[in-house]
Protein backbone atom coordinates (compact mmCIF):
# COMPACT_ATOMS: atom_id res chain seq x y z
CA UNK A 1 0.00 0.00 0.00
CA UNK A 2 2.66 2.50 1.08
CA UNK A 3 -0.06 5.03 1.82
CA UNK A 4 -1.78 5.94 5.05
CA UNK A 5 -4.21 4.05 7.27
CA UNK A 6 -6.21 6.24 9.63
CA UNK A 7 -8.43 5.35 12.56
CA UNK A 8 -11.04 8.12 12.42
CA UNK A 9 -14.70 7.51 13.24
CA UNK A 10 -15.93 11.07 12.61
CA UNK A 11 -17.37 10.85 9.07
CA UNK A 12 -16.99 14.58 8.42
CA UNK A 13 -13.33 14.49 9.40
CA UNK A 14 -12.85 11.32 7.34
CA UNK A 15 -14.17 13.21 4.32
CA UNK A 16 -11.78 16.11 4.97
CA UNK A 17 -8.84 13.72 5.29
CA UNK A 18 -9.79 11.79 2.15
CA UNK A 19 -10.09 15.02 0.14
CA UNK A 20 -6.75 16.31 1.43
CA UNK A 21 -5.10 12.96 0.62
CA UNK A 22 -6.50 13.13 -2.90
CA UNK A 23 -5.13 16.67 -3.31
CA UNK A 24 -1.61 15.69 -2.21
CA UNK A 25 -1.65 12.40 -4.13
CA UNK A 26 -1.55 9.97 -1.20
CA UNK A 27 -3.60 6.80 -0.87
CA UNK A 28 -5.63 6.91 2.37
CA UNK A 29 -7.66 4.12 3.89
CA UNK A 30 -9.85 4.93 6.88
CA UNK A 31 -11.14 2.54 9.51
CA UNK A 32 -13.53 3.29 12.36
CA UNK A 33 -12.36 0.96 15.14
CA UNK A 34 -9.16 -0.04 16.85
CA UNK A 35 -9.68 -3.69 15.91
CA UNK A 36 -10.05 -2.74 12.23
CA UNK A 37 -6.85 -0.70 12.43
CA UNK A 38 -4.87 -3.57 13.94
CA UNK A 39 -6.26 -5.96 11.34
CA UNK A 40 -5.45 -3.58 8.46
CA UNK A 41 -1.87 -2.92 9.59
CA UNK A 42 -1.10 -6.45 10.77
CA UNK A 43 -2.68 -8.04 7.72
CA UNK A 44 -0.49 -6.10 5.29
CA UNK A 45 2.43 -7.88 3.73
CA UNK A 46 5.73 -6.09 4.32
CA UNK A 47 5.78 -4.66 0.80
CA UNK A 48 2.18 -3.47 1.20
CA UNK A 49 2.43 -2.04 4.70
CA UNK A 50 1.36 1.56 5.16
CA UNK A 51 4.00 4.28 5.27
CA UNK A 52 2.09 6.05 8.05
CA UNK A 53 -0.65 5.30 10.57
CA UNK A 54 -2.87 8.07 11.95
CA UNK A 55 -4.97 7.58 15.08
CA UNK A 56 -7.74 9.80 16.42
CA UNK A 57 -7.35 9.19 20.15
CA UNK A 58 -10.94 10.35 20.63
CA UNK A 59 -12.34 7.60 18.41
CA UNK A 60 -15.01 5.64 20.26
CA UNK A 61 -13.72 2.11 19.67
CA UNK A 62 -10.31 1.28 21.09
CA UNK A 63 -7.76 3.74 19.72
CA UNK A 64 -5.31 3.47 22.63
CA UNK A 65 -5.64 -0.30 22.77
CA UNK A 66 -4.93 -0.48 19.03
CA UNK A 67 -1.76 1.59 19.52
CA UNK A 68 -0.63 -0.74 22.29
CA UNK A 69 -1.24 -3.83 20.12
CA UNK A 70 0.56 -2.36 17.11
CA UNK A 71 3.57 -1.33 19.14
CA UNK A 72 3.72 -4.63 21.02
CA UNK A 73 3.79 -6.45 17.67
CA UNK A 74 6.86 -4.42 16.67
CA UNK A 75 8.00 -3.38 13.22
CA UNK A 76 5.06 -1.04 12.72
CA UNK A 77 5.06 2.09 10.55
CA UNK A 78 5.34 5.54 12.14
CA UNK A 79 2.23 6.54 14.08
CA UNK A 80 0.85 10.05 14.48
CA UNK A 81 -2.05 10.56 16.86
CA UNK A 82 -4.23 13.55 17.53
CA UNK A 83 -6.62 14.53 20.32
CA UNK A 84 -8.17 17.46 22.13
CA UNK A 85 -5.46 19.80 23.41
CA UNK A 86 -6.69 19.47 27.02
CA UNK A 87 -6.11 15.70 27.19
CA UNK A 88 -2.53 15.70 28.48
CA UNK A 89 -2.87 12.37 30.30
CA UNK A 90 -4.19 10.61 27.19
CA UNK A 91 -1.32 12.10 25.17
CA UNK A 92 1.19 10.66 27.64
CA UNK A 93 -0.50 7.24 27.50
CA UNK A 94 -0.27 7.30 23.69
CA UNK A 95 3.43 8.16 23.82
CA UNK A 96 4.00 5.41 26.37
CA UNK A 97 2.24 2.98 24.03
CA UNK A 98 4.77 3.84 21.31
CA UNK A 99 3.18 6.68 19.36
CA UNK A 100 5.95 8.77 17.81
CA UNK A 101 4.01 12.02 17.61
CA UNK A 102 0.88 13.24 19.43
CA UNK A 103 -0.65 16.50 18.23
CA UNK A 104 -3.58 18.65 19.31
CA UNK A 105 -6.42 18.26 16.83
CA UNK A 106 -6.09 21.90 15.74
CA UNK A 107 -2.39 21.54 14.87
CA UNK A 108 -3.04 18.19 13.16
CA UNK A 109 -5.78 19.76 11.03
CA UNK A 110 -3.65 22.80 10.21
CA UNK A 111 -0.77 20.58 9.03
CA UNK A 112 -2.84 17.75 7.51
CA UNK A 113 -1.49 18.10 3.96
CA UNK A 114 2.13 18.06 5.15
CA UNK A 115 1.45 15.12 7.48
CA UNK A 116 -0.15 13.07 4.71
CA UNK A 117 2.66 14.01 2.34
CA UNK A 118 5.11 12.19 4.65
CA UNK A 119 3.71 8.95 3.22
CA UNK A 120 4.89 9.87 -0.28
CA UNK A 121 8.48 9.21 0.28
N, C-alpha and C positions, 0 to 999 in steps of 0.2 A: 504494500500500500504506500508506504513512505509519505503519508499525509498526516492528518491529525484525527484523533478520536477524542470526542468531548462528551463528558457526562454533564448534561444540562437538561433539566426537566421543565424549564420555563419555555413554552413554545414560541413566545415572542422573541426571547433572547436567542433561541435556536435559529429562528429566521434571520435575525441580524447577523449572527455568526456565519450562517451558510452564505448569505449575500456577500459579506466581507471576504470570505474564503474564495468565492467565485471571482470577485474583483481582483484579488491578488494572485489567483491561479493556483490555489492549493486545494487538494482534495480533503474534504471534511466529512466525517461520519459522526453523527450524534447518537447517543444512547441516553435513556432516561432513568437507569438504575445502576447502582454499584455492581450488582451481579452481571448485568449486561456489559459493563465496562471491562470487568475482569475477564469475562468470556471472550470479548472482542480482542483484547490485547493478548491474552494467553493463547488464544486459538490461532493467532497469526504465525505463519512460518517466519523464520528469521528474515528472509528476503522480503517478506510482505509486512513486517512489523511497522507500526506507525513511527514517524519521526518525532512526534510530540503527542503527549496526552494532556488534556485540559480537564480540570475537575471543578465544578461549582460546589463548594463545600456546603452550600445551603440547599442542595438538592434533597428531596424528601426520602430517597431510598438508598441509604448506605454509602455516601461518598467517602467518609473517613475509613470505613471498613474496607472499601475497595482499594484505597491507597495503601493500607496496611498489607493487604493480600498481594498487591502488585509488587511492593517493595520487598516483602518476605520471599517472593518467588525469585527475586534477583533478575539482573539483566533486562531491566525494563527501560523504555525510552524516557527521556526527560519529562517531568511532570510539572505543570504550572497550575496552581489552584487560585481561585478567587473567592471572596466572601465579603460580607459587610465589614466596613472599617472598624466597627466597635467590637468585633469578635476576636480579641487578642488571644484568649485561651484556645479557641479553635484553631487559630493560625499556628500556635505553638505545637498543638497536637498533630497538625498536618506536617509540619517540619520534622517532628520527631518520627513520624511514620515514613519519612523519606522523600517528601515533596521538596524539590529543589527551589521553587520560588512560590511564594504566597503573596498575592496582591489584593488590595482593596478593589471591590467591584468597579468603582469609578476609574481607577488607574488602569485596570484590565480593559475596560471598555474604551478608554481613551487611546490605548496602545494596541488595540485588537489587530489591526492590519499588520503591524510590525511583529506582533507575537506569532500570528499565523504564518507570516513570511519565514520565520525560523525553520519551518518544516520544508522549505524549498531547497535548502542546501546547507 
